[in-house]
Amino acid sequence: MTNLTLALAKSVKSTGVKSVYGDPIELDGMTLIPVALVQFGFGAGSDAGDAETENPAGGGGGGGVSIPIGAYVRDRSGLRFRPNLITLLAVGIPFIWVSGHAWSRIIKALKH
C-alpha cells in the first residue's frame, strides 16, 4: 500500500503545472494556452481474468474534476487572458451571493 501511495504522489507532483496550464496549441498564427482549475482524483482497477483466455475479464475506473476558466492567447498584439464566460458566471454568481450574505451578517453583528 505504501508503494502505491508513493507512486500516486509522484505522478501528481510531476503533472501539477501541466494539469492546470495545458500544452500550448498553435492555431492561425496564435498560441492558445488553456487554463483550468484541477482537483485530482484517483482510481482503482482489477484484473480478475484468467491468463489462459484471450479476453481476460477485468475493469477499473477513476476520475477527477477540471473546470476550464479560460485561456492565455498570444498573437501579434501580445499576451492576454481570455476568460471562459460561462464558467465565470457559474462560479461568480454563487460567490457573490455568499459574500453578500456574509457581509450582511458581519454588519449586523457590528451594529449590536
Secondary structure, 3 states (H helix, E strand, C coil): CHHHHHHHHHHHHHCHHHHHECCCEEECCEEEEEEEEEECCCCEEECCCCCCCCCCCCEEECCCEEEEEEEEEEECCEEEEEECHHHHHHHHHHHHHHHHHHHHHHHHHHHC
